[in-house]
């Protein structure tokens, strides 16, 4: 049987459909045994619609706070009503916070590499990265640690996004932020989009609203995604007007008005934002 006779999706198409990058899919198969793709005679992985449903179930349990090592059992035997997930996230967060306070870049990089290979970006950000960031931001005495953590994580994500873009076969999405304090969250969303096969174009936090239209034309973007930060009220109106002036479809996340005049509003968290974007944009890869 040749590959053309298989009904389903090769791994990159499957990653686009589910938003789970190929590295994580392979880890779920080899290390945790929670997904078993079909194989072509040449050994290439192939997935079908049942696998799509299975990944949705896996992500559901991860979002409930269950660690990846418990998910295989949960897929066959859901927990009793009073069963709480093992608090692996708290242990991961504490370990990461220790590495951050020690300014241990190699330790942090190892943690991030493992975490991003094990979990979808949206889950990892909400359950691990964001809690650590929140704790660092809450303590003025840790300002230096926070700055170092931010810098190193931004650099890590930017490098990963660059690698994704070189391999991406989908259309381009231009991403921008209204304030530099929102850059890390947008990079997390950008990495999640890259895992789904989109070619992400991001030129840092200082691009002006007036330049979005011309930038989208230069990079031939099929969509624009703008994240609005709540601390930049004076400029918010200028960012929101982009959807009225831009010939490219515009999506907004972050601190946006409930009654958005134009453009498409994305959800409150990264999972919802990425799912909404993929569903409504229709990646033409």
Secondary structure by P-SEA (a helix, b strand, c coil): ccccccccccaaaaaaaccccaaaaaaaccccccbbbbbcccbbbbbcaaaaaaaaaaaaaaaaccccccccccccccccccccccaaaaaaaaaaaaaaaaccaaaaaaaaaaaaacccaaaaaaccaaaaaaaaaacccaaaaaaaaaaaaaaaaaaaaaaaaaaccbbbbbbbbccccaaaaaaaaaaaaaaaccccccccccccccaaaaaaaaacccbbbbbbbcccccaaaaaaacccccccbbbbcccccccccccccccccaaaaaaaaaacccccc
